[in-house]
Amino acid sequence: MSVKVGSFVVMLLAAASVAQAQTAVTPSQFFLWDHNGVSLQTQQVCVDGTCAAVPGTAAVRSVPMPAMTPGSHVLTIKSCNQDGCSESAPFPVRLVVIPAPATNLRVTAQPPEN
């Protein structure tokens, strides 16, 4: 019996150590989700537990990527009615800030003065 318990504990610890993959996102992207609309009155987008209302109740929702600092975050959706709210599974993201491309490329005989 102790072997089975020991194996179970090892399996449980191994399962707990598996991390969810993060999706890399940029501020210019959109966050989308689906909802069947049954009994739905409002929805909220939550970033790291801080929620903001989203207008409308369409089946497929789309909002600009919420304001976030660069780095790791967790997004969820709360779907609510008069009886309470349910929350989606966590959606881990990593906000990356990609620099703007170089512009005004040219060739000169001498470097510019700085």
Secondary structure as GFF3:
##gff-version 3
##sequence-region A 1 114
A	DSSP	alpha_helix	2	16	.	.	.	ID=ss1
A	DSSP	beta_strand	23	25	.	.	.	ID=ss2
A	DSSP	beta_strand	30	34	.	.	.	ID=ss3
A	DSSP	beta_strand	42	47	.	.	.	ID=ss4
A	DSSP	beta_strand	50	54	.	.	.	ID=ss5
A	DSSP	beta_strand	60	64	.	.	.	ID=ss6
A	DSSP	beta_strand	71	81	.	.	.	ID=ss7
A	DSSP	beta_strand	84	87	.	.	.	ID=ss8
A	DSSP	beta_strand	91	95	.	.	.	ID=ss9
###
